[in-house]
Amino acid sequence: AASLRVDGGFGDFNIRTDSDGGSGGLGVGGGLGGAGGSASGGSVTLDANGGILASEVELYLSASNIGGSGGDGAANGQSTGGRVTLLAADVGSNGGALLLGPVRIAADGDVAGRTELRASNDGKIDITNLSISVAGTAAATNGNVLTASNGILLQADNASLEIGSELYAETGGSIGFYATGTGEIIANEFLSANADD
């Protein structure tokens, strides 16, 4: 089984796919400036598919975007948050675990992005404490967070997803907690979930 380990002593560890839209041009001769550029997309994935990803330092995983500023009298560009995904699945009895210290996740934009933590098939996601921000507007999910393109999903399908101390989750979309079969989702000390949808 493959493994990657990052131990303490060197400070935070950042993985980012953030982007900024370009600024609009200036107006000439009293005309309006150009519109600001849009910013969208980007994805960060940690996938323990039969292997182990372990870290004791704080991880910052970000796929946030900011639209560019418009020129004189013109609109700013719109931004759409990207996607951050954490996966763990046991394959061939080789394990399949994310064993992480503190984790901060951001997938913010004018339109909210998407964050998913999914453990399956006896996989394990174990995080010391977790903070997730997926700010921005989002379409209504009508209770089906599994297929939504925005918001936050935590899913344990015959697997374990455990937060050692505190879990903070905030989004302009929906938040879903799905445990199926023998699956467990545990926040040992504190849970705060704030969804605008």
Disulfide bonds with the S-S distance in Angstrom:
none
